[in-house]
Amino acid sequence: MVILIAPYKEMKIIADSLIDRFDIPINTIVANLQEALEPARAAMIDGSIIVSRGGTAKLIRETFGVEVIEIGISQYELLRVLQPLIHAKKKAAVIGFRSLTEQVEKMCTILDIPITCLPVDTETEVESRIQLIANQRIDVLIGDMITINAARGINTELHLIESDEYAVYEALSKAVLIAKKIRLQRESDIRIRAILNSVQEAILAVDKNGVVNQVNSKASELLGMSILNGTSIQSVINDKELIRIMEKGSEVTGKLEEINGRRFAVNLTPFVANSKVEGAVIVLQDVGRIQALENKVRKQLYAKGLTAKHTFSDIYTSSPSMQFCIDIARQYAQTDSNIVIYGETGTGKELLAQSIHNASAVRDGPFVAINCGALPASLLESELFGYAEGAFTGAMRGGKAGLFELAHNGTIFLDEINELDFQLQSKLLRVLQEREIMRIGDTKIIPVSVRVITASNIPLQEEVKRGRIRKDLYYRLNVLEINIPPLRARKGDVEHLFMLFLTKMAARKHSPLKVNVPDSLLRVLSDYEWPGNVRELENLAERYFTLYYLFGERAASIVISSIESSKNNPNKSEPGGDFLIGTLREIEDRIIHHVYIQEGENISRTAKRLDLDRVTIRKRLKK
């Protein structure tokens, strides 16, 4: 806002006529000299721009030490007053404050008018100046309202110099421009302050001596100090090295400091003017909050692919042995110890691992699963531990995070741990002991906090005796163990699971078809030994659902026939007369397939028996 303090009423009238030309509030009052001080003080409190003239403007400026926009005298007004004196034989004088007398003197020089200038610095000096010209027989006295009013008793021609409309308009325009700039600056300051106060880091600005001169609200909150301005940064951060670094013009990034029992990452950026360090901006990040944000980001980034979908409620059983297994798993879930799950292929080891994760304290973290026997050792190493950029030919730009990094603050499930390469076992042991990993081709240590659950279809103690599993790794892994009973040991679950799989199949295929299961089929299912366990049962349910859709009631007899055939010929066929017919490659393929059937369609056991790697077995079987 703008306030115009007019020394006389006529000026207020002029100002009031101009107010509508401006788009910000303008207030006008009449007050001269001492009586103008009170409204000027009120205007300062409101942050208004003050406009006045002559002695009043000078008094306000000197009393409060503030800038006052002074209403000047237009050239037209000077010419109006001085024009009658051109070529006149009259002695003239001007009395007033210097801003007036200097303008009059300059114009008289241009117009070649002789004039006596008597400037005053205070109102009290006006009387003495008037007395002086009275003794000099001055014909014409020029002055402002104060001078003219004081000189009315002398026998002299008086010429009043007023500020006309143009002068008032010019002063108001200047005041409005300044007011707008101040408003914009204030709005900018408010926005900057809002931005600084909205961030979750403590921000402090210090001068070249390390004295704090500006802080945001988070600084007071995090540091537990209500007033930081004017204090030395060393009273906040007891580290003299920071000031030395700032004086050199260097930056600091991520320097760990402990303040009031809390750890902060300190970032310092000096600001330089004219090649000299004039201070710095210091940002303090709460390490605890950074870790919490990291966990949140990890969870959001990998929520779709690295989550455990199943819970204990997804495990259906009426078997006491299986129920005991679930009860043990529920209790183990409350600990953070490593767990080994033992069970034959197809018993649901990963289902149990996911259920343990979802019942544990790290349920909100990621769940990462990998089959240790599904990948060659070199590829498995990069998957587990990640790699740095340029670690090997074909490495991704920027490197790649390993599964242990992705599982941070969550669970990693290592299936078929008995297939883990012996050299990789030492790296896994280090992760379990030190809780840190190092990417391939990197030198940086990355701390990880991971719950490790492993699974094996072979007792790890036997693998230790065979020299396939390190003894020290075994003791790290096998803290807690769970044994999942095979399906043949819980025959009461077969019928229930079979019907459940049929229901899920119908829902997945959006089929309205109601599948009938005859008692004859249920009896055969109950008598079968299920070498492939629950996975084999689910596969058979899908087969029956598809056959029932195609052949109706005949589907039962087809499935019964295939089960009876498997029971009577568990190894499908022994090598016959045509087993050795064909090329060596074809004979090898038949041997691999034959052993695969004998081992219950288990690739790991087939690979062990034939002393081949799993990848080769998979390729040959696929062929």
C-alpha positions as CSV (number, residue, x, y, z in Angstrom):
1,M,0.0,0.0,0.0
2,V,1.0,3.7,-0.5
3,I,0.3,6.5,1.9
4,L,0.6,10.2,0.7
5,I,1.1,12.7,3.6
6,A,0.2,16.0,2.1
7,P,1.5,19.2,3.8
8,Y,-1.6,21.1,2.7
9,K,-5.2,20.3,1.7
10,E,-4.9,21.3,-1.9
11,M,-2.3,18.6,-2.5
12,K,-4.5,15.9,-1.0
13,I,-7.3,17.0,-3.4
14,I,-5.0,16.6,-6.3
15,A,-3.8,13.2,-5.1
16,D,-7.4,11.9,-4.5
17,S,-8.2,12.8,-8.1
18,L,-5.4,10.6,-9.3
19,I,-6.0,7.5,-7.1
20,D,-8.2,5.7,-9.6
21,R,-5.4,5.6,-12.2
22,F,-3.4,3.1,-10.0
23,D,-4.2,-0.6,-9.3
24,I,-3.0,-0.7,-5.7
25,P,-4.5,0.9,-2.6
26,I,-3.4,4.6,-2.0
27,N,-4.3,6.4,1.2
28,T,-4.0,10.2,1.5
29,I,-4.0,12.4,4.6
30,V,-3.2,16.1,5.4
31,A,-0.4,16.5,8.0
32,N,2.5,18.9,8.1
33,L,5.9,18.5,9.8
34,Q,5.6,17.2,13.4
35,E,1.9,16.1,13.0
36,A,3.0,13.9,10.1
37,L,5.2,11.7,12.3
38,E,2.4,9.6,13.9
39,P,0.8,8.5,10.6
40,A,4.3,7.9,9.1
41,R,5.0,5.6,12.1
42,A,1.8,3.6,11.4
43,A,2.6,3.4,7.7
44,M,6.0,1.9,8.5
45,I,4.4,-0.8,10.7
46,D,2.1,-1.7,7.8
47,G,5.0,-1.8,5.4
48,S,3.5,1.0,3.3
49,I,5.4,3.3,1.0
50,I,5.4,6.9,2.2
51,V,5.0,9.8,-0.1
52,S,5.4,13.4,1.0
53,R,7.0,16.8,0.1
54,G,9.6,19.2,1.3
55,G,10.2,19.7,5.0
56,T,7.6,17.0,5.9
57,A,9.4,14.4,3.8
58,K,12.8,15.5,5.2
59,L,11.5,15.2,8.8
60,I,10.0,11.8,8.3
61,R,13.2,10.6,6.6
62,E,15.5,11.9,9.4
63,T,13.3,10.8,12.3
64,F,12.7,7.2,11.2
65,G,15.6,6.6,8.8
66,V,13.3,5.4,6.1
67,E,13.1,6.2,2.4
68,V,10.3,8.7,1.5
69,I,9.2,9.3,-2.0
70,E,9.4,13.1,-2.3
71,I,6.9,15.0,-4.4
72,G,9.0,17.4,-6.5
73,I,8.2,20.5,-8.4
74,S,7.4,20.2,-12.1
75,Q,9.3,22.4,-14.6
76,Y,5.9,23.8,-15.6
77,E,5.3,25.0,-12.1
78,L,8.7,26.6,-11.9
79,L,8.2,28.4,-15.2
80,R,4.8,29.6,-14.0
81,V,6.2,31.2,-10.9
82,L,9.5,32.6,-12.5
83,Q,8.2,33.8,-15.9
84,P,7.0,37.2,-14.5
85,L,10.6,37.8,-13.3
86,I,12.2,37.5,-16.7
87,H,13.7,40.9,-17.6
88,A,11.9,42.4,-14.6
89,K,13.8,45.0,-12.5
90,K,12.9,43.2,-9.2
91,K,15.1,41.7,-6.6
92,A,14.1,38.1,-5.9
93,A,14.9,35.6,-3.2
94,V,13.9,32.0,-2.5
95,I,13.6,30.5,1.0
96,G,13.0,26.8,1.5
97,F,14.5,23.4,2.0
98,R,17.4,22.6,-0.2
99,S,15.4,20.4,-2.6
100,L,13.4,23.5,-3.4
101,T,16.1,26.2,-3.5
102,E,18.4,24.1,-5.7
103,Q,15.7,23.6,-8.3
104,V,14.8,27.3,-8.3
105,E,18.4,28.3,-8.6
106,K,19.1,26.1,-11.6
107,M,16.0,27.3,-13.4
108,C,16.9,31.0,-12.7
109,T,20.4,30.4,-14.1
110,I,18.8,29.1,-17.3
111,L,16.3,32.0,-17.5
112,D,19.0,34.6,-16.5
113,I,17.1,35.8,-13.5
114,P,19.2,37.1,-10.6
115,I,18.0,35.5,-7.3
116,T,19.2,35.1,-3.8
117,C,18.9,31.5,-2.4
118,L,18.5,31.0,1.3
119,P,18.2,27.3,2.0
120,V,17.0,26.0,5.4
121,D,17.6,22.6,7.1
122,T,14.8,23.0,9.7
123,E,11.5,24.8,10.0
124,T,12.9,27.0,12.8
125,E,15.4,28.6,10.4
126,V,12.7,30.0,8.2
127,E,12.0,33.1,10.5
128,S,15.6,34.1,10.6
129,R,15.9,33.8,6.8
130,I,12.8,36.0,6.3
131,Q,14.1,38.6,8.7
132,L,17.3,38.6,6.6
133,I,15.6,39.4,3.3
134,A,13.4,42.0,5.0
135,N,16.5,44.0,5.8
136,Q,17.7,43.6,2.2
137,R,14.5,45.1,0.7
138,I,13.7,42.1,-1.5
139,D,10.9,42.7,-3.9
140,V,9.8,39.1,-4.5
141,L,10.0,36.2,-2.2
142,I,9.5,32.7,-3.6
143,G,8.9,29.7,-1.3
144,D,6.7,26.8,-0.3
145,M,3.7,26.9,2.1
146,I,5.9,27.2,5.2
147,T,7.8,30.1,3.9
148,I,4.9,32.0,2.5
149,N,2.8,31.6,5.7
150,A,5.7,32.9,7.8
151,A,6.4,35.9,5.4
152,R,2.9,37.3,5.2
153,G,3.7,40.1,7.7
154,I,6.5,41.7,5.6
155,N,6.0,44.1,2.7
156,T,7.2,41.8,0.0
157,E,5.5,40.2,-3.1
158,L,5.0,36.5,-2.3
159,H,5.1,33.7,-4.9
160,L,4.0,30.2,-3.7
161,I,5.5,27.2,-5.4
162,E,3.1,24.3,-5.3
163,S,3.4,20.8,-6.6
164,D,1.0,20.5,-9.5
165,E,-0.9,17.4,-10.7
166,Y,2.0,16.2,-12.8
167,A,4.5,16.3,-9.9
168,V,2.0,14.4,-7.6
169,Y,1.3,11.9,-10.3
170,E,5.0,11.3,-10.9
171,A,5.7,10.7,-7.2
172,L,2.7,8.4,-6.9
173,S,3.8,6.4,-10.0
174,K,7.2,5.9,-8.5
175,A,5.8,4.9,-5.2
176,V,3.4,2.4,-6.8
177,L,6.2,0.9,-8.8
178,I,8.3,0.4,-5.7
179,A,5.3,-1.0,-3.8
180,K,4.8,-3.6,-6.6
181,K,8.4,-4.6,-6.6
182,I,8.3,-5.0,-2.8
183,R,5.1,-7.0,-3.0
184,L,6.6,-9.3,-5.7
185,Q,9.8,-9.7,-3.6
186,R,7.7,-10.5,-0.5
187,E,5.7,-13.0,-2.5
188,S,8.9,-14.5,-3.8
189,D,10.3,-14.6,-0.2
190,I,7.1,-16.3,1.0
191,R,7.3,-18.9,-1.8
192,I,11.0,-19.6,-1.1
193,R,10.3,-19.8,2.6
194,A,7.4,-22.2,1.9
195,I,9.6,-24.3,-0.3
196,L,12.4,-24.4,2.3
197,N,9.9,-25.3,5.1
198,S,8.2,-28.0,3.0
199,V,11.4,-30.1,2.5
200,Q,12.1,-32.8,5.1
201,E,15.8,-31.9,5.4
202,A,17.3,-29.3,7.8
203,I,18.7,-26.4,5.7
204,L,21.1,-23.8,7.2
205,A,22.9,-20.9,5.6
206,V,26.1,-19.7,7.2
207,D,28.3,-16.7,6.4
208,K,32.1,-16.8,5.7
209,N,32.8,-17.0,9.5
210,G,30.5,-20.0,10.0
211,V,27.7,-18.1,11.7
212,V,24.2,-19.3,10.9
213,N,22.1,-16.5,9.4
214,Q,19.2,-18.4,8.0
215,V,17.4,-21.7,8.7
216,N,14.2,-23.5,7.7
217,S,11.6,-24.8,10.2
218,K,12.8,-28.4,9.7
219,A,16.2,-27.4,11.1
220,S,14.7,-26.4,14.4
221,E,12.6,-29.5,14.5
222,L,15.3,-32.0,13.7
223,L,18.1,-30.4,15.7
224,G,15.9,-29.7,18.7
225,M,16.8,-26.0,18.8
226,S,14.3,-23.2,18.6
227,I,16.7,-20.4,17.6
228,L,19.7,-21.1,15.4
229,N,20.3,-17.7,13.7
230,G,23.4,-15.9,15.0
231,T,25.0,-19.1,16.4
232,S,28.2,-20.7,15.2
233,I,27.7,-23.8,13.0
234,Q,30.2,-25.6,15.3
235,S,27.6,-25.3,18.1
236,V,25.3,-27.4,15.9
237,I,27.9,-29.6,14.2
238,N,31.0,-30.2,16.3
239,D,33.3,-30.6,13.3
240,K,35.9,-28.0,12.6
241,E,36.8,-29.6,9.3
242,L,33.5,-28.4,7.8
243,I,34.6,-24.8,8.1
244,R,38.0,-25.5,6.6
245,I,36.4,-27.3,3.7
246,M,34.1,-24.4,3.2
247,E,36.9,-21.8,3.2
248,K,38.6,-23.8,0.4
249,G,35.5,-23.6,-1.7
250,S,35.0,-27.3,-1.7
251,E,31.8,-29.3,-1.4
252,V,30.9,-32.0,1.1
253,T,28.5,-34.8,0.2
254,G,27.1,-37.4,2.5
255,K,29.4,-36.8,5.5
256,L,28.0,-38.7,8.5
257,E,27.7,-36.7,11.7
258,E,26.0,-37.4,15.0
259,I,23.9,-34.5,16.4
260,N,22.0,-34.9,19.6
261,G,22.1,-38.6,19.4
262,R,20.8,-38.8,15.8
263,R,22.8,-39.6,12.7
264,F,22.7,-37.1,9.8
265,A,24.2,-37.1,6.3
266,V,25.8,-33.6,5.9
267,N,26.0,-31.9,2.5
268,L,27.8,-28.5,2.2
269,T,27.8,-26.3,-0.8
270,P,29.8,-23.0,-0.6
271,F,28.7,-19.9,-2.5
272,V,31.4,-17.7,-4.0
273,A,31.2,-14.0,-5.0
274,N,34.1,-12.2,-6.7
275,S,36.3,-15.3,-6.3
276,K,35.8,-15.3,-2.5
277,V,33.9,-17.7,-0.4
278,E,31.1,-15.7,1.3
279,G,29.4,-18.6,3.1
280,A,27.7,-21.9,2.5
281,V,24.4,-23.8,2.5
282,I,24.4,-26.9,4.7
283,V,21.8,-29.6,4.3
284,L,21.3,-32.2,7.0
285,Q,19.5,-35.4,6.1
286,D,18.2,-37.7,8.8
287,V,19.8,-41.1,8.1
288,G,16.8,-42.9,9.7
289,R,14.4,-41.1,7.3
290,I,16.6,-41.9,4.3
291,Q,16.5,-45.6,5.2
292,A,12.8,-45.5,5.7
293,L,12.4,-43.8,2.3
294,E,14.7,-46.3,0.7
295,N,12.5,-49.1,2.1
296,K,9.4,-47.4,0.8
297,V,10.9,-46.9,-2.7
298,R,12.1,-50.5,-2.8
299,K,8.6,-51.7,-1.9
300,Q,6.9,-49.6,-4.5
301,L,9.4,-50.4,-7.3
302,Y,9.2,-54.1,-6.8
303,A,5.7,-54.5,-5.4
304,K,4.5,-56.2,-8.5
305,G,7.2,-58.7,-9.1
306,L,8.8,-59.2,-5.7
307,T,5.9,-60.0,-3.4
308,A,4.7,-63.0,-1.6
309,K,1.2,-63.8,-2.8
310,H,0.4,-66.7,-0.5
311,T,-0.3,-66.9,3.3
312,F,-1.0,-69.8,5.6
313,S,-4.7,-69.6,4.8
314,D,-3.9,-70.7,1.3
315,I,-2.6,-74.1,2.6
316,Y,-5.5,-76.6,2.7
317,T,-5.0,-79.7,4.8
318,S,-6.8,-82.1,7.1
319,S,-3.6,-84.0,7.8
320,P,-2.2,-83.8,11.4
321,S,1.3,-84.1,10.1
322,M,0.8,-81.2,7.7
323,Q,-1.0,-79.2,10.3
324,F,1.9,-79.7,12.6
325,C,4.3,-78.5,9.9
326,I,2.1,-75.3,9.5
327,D,2.1,-74.7,13.2
328,I,5.8,-74.9,13.4
329,A,6.2,-72.6,10.4
330,R,3.9,-70.0,12.1
331,Q,6.1,-70.0,15.2
332,Y,9.3,-69.8,13.1
333,A,7.9,-66.8,11.2
334,Q,8.1,-64.7,14.4
335,T,11.9,-65.0,14.5
336,D,14.5,-63.6,12.2
337,S,16.6,-66.8,12.1
338,N,17.4,-68.6,8.8
339,I,15.1,-71.5,7.9
340,V,15.6,-74.6,5.7
341,I,12.5,-76.2,4.3
342,Y,12.9,-79.9,3.4
343,G,10.4,-81.6,1.1
344,E,10.1,-83.6,-2.1
345,T,9.5,-82.0,-5.4
346,G,6.0,-80.6,-5.6
347,T,5.2,-80.5,-1.9
348,G,4.8,-76.7,-1.9
349,K,8.1,-75.4,-0.4
350,E,7.8,-72.0,-1.9
351,L,4.2,-71.7,-0.9
352,L,5.3,-72.3,2.7
353,A,8.2,-69.8,2.4
354,Q,5.8,-67.1,1.1
355,S,3.4,-67.8,4.0
356,I,6.3,-67.5,6.5
357,H,7.3,-64.2,4.9
358,N,3.8,-62.8,5.1
359,A,3.5,-63.7,8.8
360,S,6.9,-62.2,9.7
361,A,8.0,-58.8,10.8
362,V,9.3,-58.1,7.3
363,R,6.0,-58.8,5.6
364,D,6.0,-55.2,4.2
365,G,9.3,-55.8,2.5
366,P,10.1,-57.6,-0.8
367,F,10.0,-61.4,-1.3
368,V,12.6,-62.6,-3.8
369,A,12.7,-66.2,-4.9
370,I,15.3,-68.0,-7.1
371,N,16.0,-71.6,-8.0
372,C,19.7,-72.2,-7.4
373,G,19.7,-75.2,-9.7
374,A,18.1,-73.4,-12.7
375,L,21.0,-71.2,-13.7
376,P,24.7,-71.8,-14.5
377,A,27.0,-70.7,-11.6
378,S,28.4,-67.7,-13.5
379,L,24.9,-66.3,-14.3
380,L,23.6,-67.2,-10.8
381,E,26.4,-65.2,-9.2
382,S,25.4,-62.0,-11.1
383,E,21.7,-62.6,-10.3
384,L,22.4,-63.0,-6.6
385,F,25.0,-60.3,-6.0
386,G,24.6,-58.0,-9.0
387,Y,27.4,-56.4,-11.0
388,A,29.0,-53.0,-11.6
389,E,29.0,-51.2,-14.9
390,G,31.7,-52.6,-17.2
391,A,32.2,-55.7,-15.0
392,F,32.1,-57.9,-18.1
393,T,31.1,-57.8,-21.7
394,G,27.4,-57.1,-22.1
395,A,27.0,-55.7,-18.6
396,M,24.2,-53.2,-18.4
397,R,25.0,-49.5,-18.3
398,G,25.0,-48.4,-14.7
399,G,25.3,-51.9,-13.4
400,K,22.6,-54.1,-12.0
401,A,21.3,-54.7,-8.4
402,G,21.5,-58.3,-7.3
403,L,18.6,-60.2,-5.7
404,F,20.1,-59.7,-2.2
405,E,19.9,-55.9,-2.7
406,L,16.4,-56.2,-4.0
407,A,15.4,-58.3,-1.0
408,H,16.7,-55.7,1.5
409,N,14.5,-55.5,4.6
410,G,12.6,-58.5,3.2
411,T,13.0,-62.2,2.5
412,I,15.1,-64.1,-0.1
413,F,14.0,-67.7,-0.8
414,L,16.8,-69.9,-2.3
415,D,15.2,-73.0,-3.7
416,E,17.2,-76.1,-4.3
417,I,20.1,-74.7,-2.2
418,N,21.8,-78.1,-2.5
419,E,22.5,-77.3,-6.2
420,L,24.4,-74.1,-5.3
421,D,27.9,-74.0,-6.8
422,F,30.6,-74.7,-4.2
423,Q,32.5,-71.4,-4.9
424,L,29.2,-69.4,-4.6
425,Q,28.7,-71.0,-1.3
426,S,31.6,-69.0,0.2
427,K,30.0,-65.7,-1.1
428,L,26.7,-66.7,0.4
429,L,28.4,-67.5,3.7
430,R,29.9,-64.0,3.8
431,V,26.4,-62.4,3.2
432,L,25.0,-64.5,6.1
433,Q,27.9,-63.6,8.4
434,E,28.6,-60.0,7.5
435,R,25.2,-58.9,6.2
436,E,26.8,-57.1,3.3
437,I,27.4,-57.8,-0.4
438,M,29.8,-56.6,-3.1
439,R,28.7,-56.5,-6.7
440,I,30.8,-58.3,-9.3
441,G,33.5,-55.9,-10.6
442,D,32.9,-53.4,-7.8
443,T,34.8,-52.4,-4.7
444,K,31.9,-50.8,-2.8
445,I,30.4,-52.7,0.1
446,I,26.6,-52.6,0.3
447,P,24.9,-53.5,3.6
448,V,21.8,-55.6,3.4
449,S,19.3,-56.8,5.9
450,V,17.6,-60.0,4.6
451,R,15.7,-62.9,6.0
452,V,17.0,-66.1,4.3
453,I,14.8,-69.1,3.7
454,T,16.2,-72.0,1.8
455,A,14.7,-75.3,0.5
456,S,16.1,-78.6,-0.5
457,N,14.7,-82.0,-1.5
458,I,17.8,-83.7,-0.1
459,P,18.9,-83.5,3.6
460,L,21.7,-80.9,3.6
461,Q,23.5,-83.0,6.3
462,E,23.9,-85.7,3.7
463,E,25.2,-83.2,1.2
464,V,27.8,-82.1,3.7
465,K,29.0,-85.7,4.1
466,R,29.3,-85.9,0.3
467,G,31.3,-82.7,0.2
468,R,28.7,-80.9,-1.9
469,I,27.8,-78.4,0.8
470,R,30.2,-76.5,3.0
471,K,29.9,-77.4,6.7
472,D,30.1,-73.8,7.9
473,L,27.4,-72.8,5.4
474,Y,25.2,-75.7,6.6
475,Y,25.4,-74.4,10.2
476,R,24.5,-70.9,9.1
477,L,21.5,-72.1,7.0
478,N,20.1,-74.9,9.1
479,V,19.2,-72.8,12.2
480,L,15.6,-73.8,12.0
481,E,14.2,-76.6,9.8
482,I,10.8,-77.6,8.6
483,N,9.9,-81.0,7.0
484,I,6.9,-81.0,4.6
485,P,5.3,-84.4,4.5
486,P,4.8,-85.9,1.0
487,L,1.3,-86.2,-0.3
488,R,1.3,-90.0,0.0
489,A,1.7,-89.5,3.8
490,R,-1.5,-87.4,4.0
491,K,-3.9,-89.3,1.7
492,G,-6.9,-87.5,3.4
493,D,-5.9,-84.3,1.5
494,V,-6.0,-85.8,-2.0
495,E,-9.7,-85.6,-2.6
496,H,-10.1,-82.1,-1.1
497,L,-7.2,-80.7,-3.1
498,F,-8.3,-82.4,-6.3
499,M,-11.8,-80.7,-6.0
500,L,-10.2,-77.4,-5.0
501,F,-8.0,-77.5,-8.1
502,L,-11.0,-78.2,-10.3
503,T,-12.8,-75.2,-8.8
504,K,-9.9,-72.9,-9.4
505,M,-9.6,-74.2,-13.0
506,A,-13.2,-73.4,-13.7
507,A,-12.8,-69.9,-12.2
508,R,-9.6,-69.2,-14.2
509,K,-11.2,-70.3,-17.5
510,H,-14.5,-68.6,-16.6
511,S,-16.2,-71.9,-17.4
512,P,-19.8,-72.5,-16.3
513,L,-19.3,-76.3,-16.7
514,K,-19.8,-78.3,-13.6
515,V,-17.3,-81.1,-13.5
516,N,-18.6,-84.4,-12.0
517,V,-16.0,-86.6,-10.3
518,P,-17.1,-90.3,-9.9
519,D,-16.3,-92.3,-6.8
520,S,-14.2,-94.7,-8.9
521,L,-11.8,-91.9,-9.8
522,L,-11.6,-90.7,-6.2
523,R,-10.7,-94.2,-5.0
524,V,-7.9,-94.4,-7.6
525,L,-6.6,-91.0,-6.7
526,S,-6.5,-92.0,-3.0
527,D,-4.6,-95.2,-3.7
528,Y,-2.0,-93.6,-5.9
529,E,1.4,-92.8,-4.4
530,W,1.9,-89.4,-6.0
531,P,5.6,-89.3,-6.6
532,G,5.2,-85.7,-8.0
533,N,3.2,-84.8,-4.9
534,V,0.8,-81.8,-5.0
535,R,2.2,-80.5,-8.2
536,E,1.4,-83.8,-9.9
537,L,-2.1,-83.7,-8.4
538,E,-2.7,-80.2,-9.8
539,N,-1.5,-81.3,-13.2
540,L,-3.8,-84.3,-13.1
541,A,-6.8,-82.0,-12.1
542,E,-6.1,-79.8,-15.1
543,R,-5.9,-82.8,-17.4
544,Y,-9.2,-84.2,-16.0
545,F,-10.9,-80.7,-16.4
546,T,-9.8,-80.5,-20.0
547,L,-10.8,-84.1,-20.9
548,Y,-14.2,-83.6,-19.2
549,Y,-14.8,-80.6,-21.3
550,L,-14.0,-82.6,-24.4
551,F,-15.4,-86.1,-23.6
552,G,-17.7,-85.6,-20.6
553,E,-18.1,-88.7,-18.3
554,R,-15.5,-90.7,-20.4
555,A,-12.8,-88.5,-19.0
556,A,-12.8,-90.4,-15.7
557,S,-12.0,-93.7,-17.4
558,I,-9.2,-92.1,-19.4
559,V,-7.6,-90.6,-16.3
560,I,-8.0,-93.9,-14.3
561,S,-6.4,-95.8,-17.1
562,S,-3.3,-93.5,-17.2
563,I,-3.0,-93.7,-13.4
564,E,-3.2,-97.5,-13.4
565,S,-0.6,-97.6,-16.2
566,S,1.8,-95.5,-14.1
567,K,1.2,-97.7,-11.1
568,N,1.9,-100.9,-13.0
569,N,4.9,-99.4,-14.9
570,P,6.4,-96.9,-12.6
571,N,9.5,-96.6,-14.8
572,K,7.4,-96.5,-18.0
573,S,9.6,-99.1,-19.7
574,E,12.8,-100.8,-19.2
575,P,15.3,-100.7,-22.0
576,G,14.0,-103.0,-24.7
577,G,15.3,-104.3,-27.9
578,D,14.9,-101.0,-29.7
579,F,16.5,-99.0,-26.9
580,L,19.9,-99.0,-28.6
581,I,18.7,-98.4,-32.1
582,G,19.8,-95.1,-33.8
583,T,22.6,-92.7,-33.4
584,L,24.6,-92.1,-30.3
585,R,22.8,-88.8,-29.8
586,E,19.4,-90.5,-30.0
587,I,20.5,-93.3,-27.6
588,E,21.7,-90.6,-25.1
589,D,18.3,-88.8,-25.4
590,R,16.5,-92.0,-24.6
591,I,18.7,-92.7,-21.6
592,I,18.2,-89.2,-20.3
593,H,14.5,-89.4,-20.7
594,H,14.4,-92.9,-19.1
595,V,16.4,-91.8,-16.0
596,Y,14.2,-88.6,-15.8
597,I,11.1,-90.9,-15.5
598,Q,12.8,-93.1,-13.0
599,E,13.7,-90.1,-10.8
600,G,10.1,-89.0,-10.7
601,E,10.6,-86.3,-13.3
602,N,13.1,-84.5,-11.1
603,I,15.7,-82.6,-13.1
604,S,18.1,-82.2,-10.2
605,R,18.2,-85.9,-9.3
606,T,18.5,-86.8,-13.0
607,A,21.4,-84.4,-13.5
608,K,23.2,-85.8,-10.4
609,R,22.7,-89.4,-11.5
610,L,24.0,-88.8,-15.0
611,D,26.7,-86.3,-13.8
612,L,25.4,-83.6,-16.2
613,D,24.4,-80.0,-15.5
614,R,20.7,-79.1,-15.2
615,V,20.8,-76.8,-18.3
616,T,21.9,-79.7,-20.5
617,I,19.2,-82.0,-19.1
618,R,16.6,-79.4,-19.7
619,K,17.7,-78.8,-23.3
620,R,17.8,-82.5,-24.1
621,L,14.4,-83.2,-22.5
622,K,12.9,-80.3,-24.4
623,K,14.3,-81.8,-27.7
